[in-house]
Every structure is written in C-alpha cells, then in structure tokens.
Amino acid sequence: MTSTPQVQTVRGPVAASDLGAVLMHEHVFVLSEELRQALPETWDEQEHISDAVTRLKALAATGVTTIVDPTVIGLGRDVARVALVNEQVDLNIVAATGLYTLADVPDFFRYHGPGTMLGGPERMTDLFVRELTTGIADTGIRAAFLKCAIEDQLTPGVERVMRAVAQAHLRTGAPITVHTSASARTGLVAQDVLRSEGVDLGAVVIGHSGDTADLDYLHQLIDNGSYVGMDRFGLDILLPGDQRVATVATLAHEGFAERMVLSHDASCHIDWFIDWFPPGVREQIAPNWHYAHLHDEVIPALRRAGVTEEQLTTMLVDNPRRYFSPANG
C-alpha cells in the first residue's frame, strides 16, 4: 500500500491531500529583526499577533485552508511567533528554509564553505537539511520547502545560496521556490543554475512570474518544466491587475493551468511591511494588496475571462498538492 504524502506545517504534519485551497506565496511577518529590536517603539508584539490572527481568520473564511510562507533567513523569520498566531487560527501554515539575499551571503557563511578562507563543506546546505529533517532552531517545527532569491543579476552570493538550496533539495526531496524578477527574466537564470546542480525543475516554483505579461518568457519557464508563481495579485504598481488576470486567463486557455499557482505575496502587518515603509504607504500605492483580494476580486475576474472552475481548482488545490508530493512533475 502506498502511504499518503505528508506535508510539514507549523502545527505538524498534514496529508498533502488535505491541504485544500492553497495560497502558494504569503508571508505572516516580514521584519528587519535587528532594527525591530533596536526600535522597540515600532513594535507591539501582542498587537501584531492579534492583528495577524484577525487577518488570517478572515482569510480562512474565504475557503483558503493553507498558506505557504516563504519567509526565511534574511526576512526576519521567527516561526515561534508564527506558531503563536497559528494556535488561534484554523489554517495550515507551511514554513520554509533557505536564505534571502539579492547580493552577498551573511558574514557567518562568508568565511566558511567551499572556496572561502576557511574552506570546508557548505554549511548552508547542512543548515537547510537540518531545518527540513529535524526542525528550525529549537522549535521542533520543520520546514517543508526551500527558498532562494535572485533579482536582476546572479551575484556570487546569490549563486552560492542557490546551489546550496539545490543540494539540500537533492538530499531531502523538498521542493524549491525562487524569488525572481520577471522584468529582468531571471527566472531563466535560476532554472539554469538549479538544472546544472541536477534539480528536477518540476519541483520548482519560479516566484513572481505574474509580474509580467511577456508570454514568451512565461512559455520558456513552463517549457523548462517549472510552475510559474502568479503570486503578486494586488501589487498593481508592478503590473496592473487586469493584465495579471488576462495573462493567467491566456495561459489557462492555452492549457497551462497545471503549471500555475496563485497568491498575493502579502503579509499581516498593521502598516504593511512595517519596518520597510512608513505607515499608510500600502494603502496609497497598493490598496488591493491584501489576503482577500484573490477571492474577492481576482477569481471572479478570472471566471469572467473564461477560466473554468476545474482550472481554478487545478491552480489552487491540485498543483500545490502535487508540488508537495514526492512526484512533483
């Protein structure tokens, strides 16, 4: 008898078949943690936990049962804080391991590892594997996927993280999500690096692919085997919402619903990314960038554009389940 694939979540393992409707790229908290500690007047812990609970309960009320949270080292990840939120919300939250940098690796890794002053094995890979197989720090919460990033260029630090993520994937089978720049077409660069390490690109989401209406670029990513993350609905400042909808609808009509996942890349902060931007900025420049936008506005628009219920289920339910199952293709 074949066992049912299990997905690690903040609350423990969940059968992949029970993930339900999934938003594949949402943050609970994103913080510059050292600055938060240096400016305690900017952060009320209980207020922010309570606000996150309220926002995630509202999200769960739309029918979403799982969010995939790619907050890793470099984005202020604190899974213990997320667990406090999750205790009060009936929602699966899937945590990530990996490292977010658009340039250099942290100094801790700068002097250790292949090609560095002190040499030795790649400690990033060992860390990522430990967080996937044992747990994150002393929380006992295991990550279920890997995250790395590239913006407009492949710096030595970005490439090193990407290769460490690839090696952790090969050792554990955990799938990968990559932050990319659609305008710079760096999803293709990420695919080249990951493929050179032996990664099956069917286990990879090329994040933020929805920031472009360039169908040629999106077709290349899909032809290479990856999922494309149409995951910034509401960030109209980067690409208007009607163009995002039209792009997803076009790809669905072409038969590519099985290669798309949907989300917002939003977060729970009262004032948005509270220590990245001043209060009120989100409301001014991205008023639609919140958890409810997909179900309130985007899905009805996709239906009007001819996307079928079956295709919506494929993107929200079937693809995430397949991504987190051993056979990711």
Secondary structure, 3 states (H helix, E strand, C coil): CCCCCEEEECCEEEEHHHCCEEECCCCCCCCCHHHHHHCHHHCCHHHHHHHHHHHHHHHHCCCEEEEECCCCECCCCCHHHHHHHHCCCCCEEECEEEECCCCCCCHHHHCCCCCCCCCCCCHHHHHHHHHHHCCCCCCCCCCCEEEEECCCCCCHHHHHHHHHHHHHHHHHCCCEEEECCCCCCHHHHHHHHHHHCCCCHHHEEEECHHHCCCHHHHHHHHHCCCEEEECCCCCCCCCCHHHHHHHHHHHHHCCCHHHEEECCCCCCCCCCCCCCCCCCHHHHHCCCCCCCHHHHHHHHHHHHCCCCHHHHHHHHHHHHHHHCCCCCC
